[in-house]
Each structure stands twice: as structure tokens, then as C-alpha cells.
Amino acid sequence: MTEATKEAAVAATGKPFLMRVGIGLFGIGMLAVLAVFIMFAAGLENLPIWLSVGAGVITPLGLLLGLIALVREARAKN
């Protein structure tokens, strides 16, 4: 693929696929973090393990995927 084709493909679809996945995962993870804080503030002590895992794993995973997509896009432009 040439430089112009790569830039045209990214420009035509907006954000790269990996970036969209990263943003989505980060958003879901932040909702899980918010839910954990709200439930803890409401006095609940035995929070669901899947919610805690989602808050602790999905958020950084989404951030990591977004950063990888950013680096790949920057390298593709050079």
C-alpha cells in the first residue's frame, strides 16, 4: 500500500478500526469504574467480581489499544 492509499483509507473511514475499538473499550471500562464507585458509595460491600474485573482490565486495555493505534497512525504518516 502506498502512502496516499493509506491516508485515503484512514480519511475515508475517519478513525482507524483499532482506535474505535480502543475508544469503545475505554468507555465501557469507565462506565464500570463509575458503577463501582457509585455502588461502593451506596454502602454495598460485596460487589460483583465481573464488574471489578471489567473496571480494572477493560479500561487500561482500551487505553492501550488507543495508544497503539495512535503510534501506528503516526508511523504510517512518516
Secondary structure, DSSP 4 states (H G I P E B T S, - for coil): --HHHHHHHHHHHSS-HHHHHHHHHHHHHHHHHHHHHHHHHTT--S--HHHHHIIIIIHHHHHHHHHHHHHHHHHHH-
